[in-house]
Amino acid sequence: MNVSHWISERAKAVEISGIRKVFELARSLKSPVNLSIGQPHFDVPDAIKTAAKAAIDSNKNGYTLTQGIPELRERLLADVRTTLAHPDRDLLVTSGTSGGLMLAILATVNPGDEVVAADPYFVMYPNMVALAGGTFVGVDTAPGFGIDPEPFLAACTPKTKMILLCSPSNPTGTIIAPEAMARITEFARRRGILVVSDEIYKAFHYDSPPRSPAEFDDSVLVIEGFGKTYGMTGWRLGFAHGPKALIDEMMKLQQSTFVCAPSIVQYAGLAACDYDVTGIVADYKRKRDLLVAGLTGHYEFAVPGGAFYLYPKAPWGTGTEFVTAAVQRNLLMIPGGVFSANDTHFRISYAASDDTLQRGIEILQAMAKR
């Protein structure tokens, strides 16, 4: 049966994730050197697992309030208010950080509206904007991938509804300087543009403390999550905080889509709030330094200040051609064309064991020259 006439234009506007294609490829290789996966390689800490199991055993398995269980919301909001003393700021527990981003875009972006973000970008951003009928506008940040405010501001038009920031960045690991945050938020405030800050990698800052655009404007919407920080990506737990009127609209949309974040995971999230990840973050900084030392002199790249990615320039060919050649050596990475209009780079995830990293470094050193 030909079902093509059933498919909406909305669905056709969404592209299959290039990252998922690599995941499928990984299944066909025997013991690949896998530096493609954008999730922590450590297991969920036992205290958090125990809290999830206890929630199941105590029959906390039904729907929760759409905005999240009161204990978790109150704890998260109290933490937020230690750094952001915004009287109108409210908080919504979401089904993952991606769920929070989708709600934010659906609640604000009309067909024809523009969303401005850095290029390279998180692979889901253009698709989320497309689902809302908006237009994604990428601002080229090569070669250093830092955020210079002026090209961002120049990319804004009367149709711009949102500026979407991500620091630390996926895929580059770069950090947005506080001065750039201040300049962008000041411009957005004057122009009536919403700034959304994706802070899923907030815990993974290696050379400076985390900063947020919300420090400079209380109307900034912040999206955070538990998945990367605690290794619980598949548990789907995030949260959003911002102006109460916007959070209320996002909550209304969540009622009609996700309903609520997974109940047992919310109780696990409450336990996660008390778990110290300092040691985990220090270990990832060490892994970053190991990878940087191994590839310096062989590749061009900006040293990442956070997250767990390195984004080198392909030394020959396109990013896709280089990654394809790497697959022939049993090394899995993600070509830069997945994250960018420019297929010139590739993404390495150093969320891996030291042995896997070392094997990857050796292959990459050998591939640096044809």
ZIVENZI-V378465 format. One line per field, one symbol per residue. phi: phi as a letter, one per 20 degrees, with the letter a starting at -180 (. if undefined). psi: psi as a letter, one per 20 degrees, with the letter a starting at -180 (. if undefined). burial: b if it has 16 or more other C-alpha atoms within 10 Angstrom, else e. A space follows every 50 residues. Layout:
phi->???
psi->???
burial->???
This chain:
phi->.edgfefffgfffeefffffffgffgfedelfeeddeebgeeefggffgf fffffffemedegdggfofgffgfffffffffdcedfefcbcfcenffff fffffffceegnfdcebfdfcfgfgffffffenedededfdfeemfeegf ffffffcgefdbdddbbfeddemfdefgffgfffffffffemefdddedf dgfedddbffccgffdbfefeddcadgffdmdgfemcbbccrggffffff ffffgecfmafgffffffffffgdeedgfffffffffgffffffdfndce aeffealbcccfeffbmegfffffffgfdmddbdffffdbfdedcbddde ebffffffffffffffegcf
psi->pojhihpqhghhipqpphghhhghhhhiqplqnokhplqqiqrpqhhhgg hgghgghjkliaqrqhiqqhggghgghgggihhnmohjprqpprmrhhgg ggggghihpqpiqqpprqoqrphighhgghhijrppopopjqiijroohg hghhipriiphqpoqopqqojhjqppqhhggggghgghghikppppookh khhmphiqqqqqhihipiipppprrhghhjjlhiimpaqqqapghghggh gghhhjeifrqpghhhhhhghhhjpojghgghhhgggghggghhipihqp qppqiablqqmqppiqargggghghhhijkppapqhihjqipmiaqpppk mrqhggggggggghhhihp.
burial->eeeeeeeeeeeeeeeeeebeebbeebeeeeebbbbbbbbbeeebeeebbe bbbebbeeebeeebebbbbeebbeebbeebeeebebeebbbbbbbbbbbb bbbbbbbebbeebbbbbbbbbbbbbbbbbbbbbbbbbbbbeeeebbbbbe ebbeebeeebbbbbbbbbbbbbbbbbeeebbbbbbeebeeeebbbbbbbb bbbbbbeeebbbbbbbbbbbbbbbbbbbbbbbbebbbbbbbbbbebbbeb bbbbeeeebbbbbbbbbbbbbbbeeebeebbeebbebbebbbebbeebbb bbbbbbbbbbbbbbbeebbbebbbebbeebbbbbbbbbbbeebbbbbbbb bbeeebbbebbebbeebeee
